[in-house]
Structure formats: structure tokens, C-alpha cells
Amino acid sequence: MTTKVNAQAVLKTAALIKKISYTIAGVATLASYGTQVVLLLAHNVGLFSYAIPATIDLLAIACTMALMFQEIDTSTKRMAGGFLVIAVTVSIVANVMGADNAVAAIGHAWPVLAYLLAEMLASRVRAFAARIQAAEDAKNAPRPVVAIPVTTPQVATPLPTATVRTRKAPSAATVRATGSHANCGHPATPKDRAACRAGR
């Protein structure tokens, strides 16, 4: 049984899920950045303690932007998804290491994990919405007009009439002049040949 899908509802839902995913990403960035900075300062990383956490978040954002394009090839999508998992894993590990207790570790790690899960869901919904949009575009596309060729009736050309030439029998004078029976017009029977010889 085929279920009719409301294309506009799917597209609106996909856009809403994308916004929710971005909101979770913003919360995760704010929640993890400070924890990672404190962790790096405690380990004497110096001024880079403020820049290193930003690279993790920027990598996650770049991967997310790459996954938004449905036209890219499968290998690029897998690479972007793998990089996103790495960035999220590093962020979770840093947040857990910087927490003072288990509750704090879960509190810092959960927004990052929630962002990864939301992005995975948003990616699937975007792919489904792209298929729905392609189907809608194909349905609404103008159909090409097929030109019907007009055939011109062919007039039959009459065949040429065969001309029958009647051979005129040579006269007796012609026969006597030529002295040959080959030029006679009558059938070459013994009786006819005898008549020809008698008339010469």
C-alpha cells in the first residue's frame, strides 16, 4: 500500500530539525568551551588553552556544513561524518576529564553527545526531504511537447508505356536485291522459304 507523503510538511519538518540541531550545537559549544579551557590551563598549555577548544568546535561546524549538501559523493559524506565523530569524541573526553565529579562529567558531555545524535537525525531527514523535493520538481516540471510529423501524400508516378515496334515485311524487290532470306518478315518455314525463292 502506497502512502501519500505531504512534501511541504516534510520540508518544514526538516528545516525545523535542522534549527534544533544548530541550537543544540550552540549549547554544546558554550557548555564545553569553558570546561576545556580550564582543563588546558590546569595542564599549563598557556594561551593556546583558549584557541584549542575552538578548533574542535570549528571542525564540528565544518563537518556539519559539508553534510548539508546532498549532492556530494558518498565517500565525502563518510569522511565528513567520521571527522564529526572524532571532534565530538575529543570534546566529550575533554569535558569528562575537566569535570570534578561524575554528575558534572555527564552534564558537560551530554550536550556534545546530544548534538551528534541530533545531527545524525537531521542528516537522514535532509536526505529524505531532498528525495521528496526532487519528486515534486519532477512532477511540476513542464512536459516536453512532442511534435507529430506531417506526412505529405506521395503521388504514384505512372510507369512508362512500352512501345511495340511492328517490323515491316520486306518487299519482293528488297528480297531480290539482298538475295537473303534473313531479312524476310514471314515465319521461316520450308514452305515460306520456297515461296521466297520462287519470287526472286
C-alpha positions in Angstrom: 0.0 0.0 0.0 1.4 3.4 -1.1 1.2 6.2 1.5 1.0 9.7 0.1 3.6 12.0 1.6 2.9 15.7 2.2 6.0 17.2 0.7 5.6 20.6 2.2 5.2 19.1 5.7 8.3 17.1 5.3 10.4 20.0 4.1 9.1 22.2 7.0 9.9 19.4 9.5 13.4 19.0 8.0 14.1 22.7 8.4 12.8 22.7 12.0 15.0 19.7 12.9 18.0 21.5 11.4 17.3 24.6 13.5 17.0 22.4 16.6 20.3 20.7 15.8 22.0 24.0 15.4 20.6 25.1 18.8 21.9 22.0 20.5 25.3 22.6 18.8 25.4 26.2 20.2 24.5 24.9 23.8 27.2 22.2 23.5 29.8 24.7 22.4 29.1 27.1 25.2 29.0 24.3 27.8 32.2 22.5 26.7 34.4 25.5 25.7 34.8 26.8 29.3 35.5 23.3 30.7 38.1 22.6 28.1 39.8 26.0 28.6 40.0 25.3 32.4 41.4 21.8 31.7 44.1 23.0 29.4 45.1 25.9 31.7 45.4 23.4 34.6 47.9 21.4 32.5 50.0 24.5 31.6 49.1 24.7 27.9 49.2 28.6 28.1 47.4 31.0 25.8 46.6 28.2 23.4 44.2 26.9 26.0 41.7 29.5 24.6 42.2 28.5 21.0 42.4 24.7 21.1 38.8 24.2 22.2 37.7 26.5 19.4 39.3 24.2 16.8 37.2 21.3 18.0 34.0 23.2 17.6 35.0 24.7 14.2 35.8 21.2 12.9 32.4 20.0 14.0 30.7 23.0 12.4 32.6 22.4 9.1 31.6 18.8 9.1 28.0 19.7 9.7 28.0 22.2 6.8 29.5 19.5 4.5 26.8 17.1 5.5 24.1 19.6 4.5 24.9 19.1 0.8 23.1 16.1 -0.6 24.8 16.4 -4.0 28.3 15.4 -2.7 29.5 11.9 -3.2 29.2 9.1 -0.7 32.9 9.0 0.2 33.0 12.7 1.1 29.9 12.3 3.3 31.5 9.4 5.1 34.7 11.4 5.6 32.7 14.4 7.0 30.8 12.1 9.3 33.9 10.4 10.5 35.6 13.8 11.2 32.4 14.9 13.1 32.6 11.8 15.3 36.2 12.5 16.1 35.6 16.1 17.0 32.6 15.1 19.2 34.6 12.3 20.9 37.5 14.6 21.7 35.1 17.2 23.1 33.4 14.6 25.3 36.7 13.2 26.6 37.9 16.7 27.4 34.7 17.6 29.2 34.8 14.4 31.2 38.4 14.9 32.2 37.7 18.5 33.3 34.7 17.6 35.4 35.1 17.4 39.2 32.6 14.5 39.7 30.5 12.1 37.7 27.5 14.3 37.7 29.5 17.2 36.3 31.1 14.9 33.7 27.7 13.8 32.5 26.4 17.3 32.4 29.3 18.5 30.3 29.4 15.6 28.0 25.7 15.2 27.3 25.2 18.4 25.2 28.0 17.4 22.9 26.6 13.9 22.5 23.1 15.3 22.0 24.4 17.5 19.2 26.0 14.4 17.5 22.7 12.5 17.7 20.7 15.5 16.5 23.0 15.9 13.6 22.7 12.3 12.6 18.9 12.6 12.7 18.9 15.8 10.8 21.1 14.3 8.1 18.7 11.5 7.5 15.7 13.9 7.4 17.5 16.1 5.0 18.2 13.2 2.7 14.5 12.2 2.8 13.4 15.8 2.2 15.8 16.1 -0.8 14.1 13.0 -2.4 10.7 14.5 -1.7 11.7 17.8 -3.3 13.2 16.0 -6.3 9.9 14.1 -6.8 7.9 17.4 -6.5 10.2 19.1 -9.0 9.8 16.3 -11.5 6.0 16.3 -11.1 5.8 20.0 -11.6 8.2 20.2 -14.5 6.7 21.2 -17.8 6.3 18.2 -20.1 8.0 18.5 -23.5 5.7 18.9 -26.5 6.2 16.1 -28.9 5.9 17.3 -32.5 3.9 15.0 -34.7 5.4 14.8 -38.2 3.1 15.7 -41.0 3.4 13.3 -43.9 2.9 14.5 -47.4 0.9 12.1 -49.6 3.0 10.6 -52.3 1.6 10.6 -55.8 2.4 7.5 -57.7 4.4 8.1 -60.9 2.8 6.2 -63.8 5.1 3.6 -65.4 6.3 4.3 -68.9 4.2 2.6 -71.6 6.1 0.0 -73.6 6.3 0.8 -77.2 5.8 -2.1 -79.6 7.5 -1.7 -82.8 6.0 -3.7 -85.7 8.5 -5.0 -88.1 7.5 -4.3 -91.7 7.9 -7.2 -94.0 10.4 -6.5 -96.8 9.1 -6.3 -100.3 9.9 -8.8 -103.0 12.2 -6.3 -104.6 14.1 -5.9 -101.4 14.4 -9.7 -101.1 15.6 -10.0 -104.7 18.1 -7.2 -104.1 19.5 -8.6 -100.9 19.3 -12.2 -102.0 18.9 -13.4 -98.5 16.1 -15.0 -96.6 17.3 -13.4 -93.3 15.5 -10.1 -93.9 12.1 -11.6 -94.7 9.3 -10.8 -92.3 7.3 -14.0 -92.5 8.0 -17.2 -90.4 11.0 -19.2 -91.6 9.1 -22.4 -92.6 10.1 -24.6 -95.5 7.0 -23.5 -97.4 7.7 -19.8 -96.9 11.3 -20.2 -97.9 10.2 -21.9 -101.1 7.8 -19.0 -101.8 10.6 -16.6 -101.3 12.9 -18.4 -103.7 10.1 -18.6 -106.3 9.5 -14.9 -106.1 13.1 -13.9 -106.6 
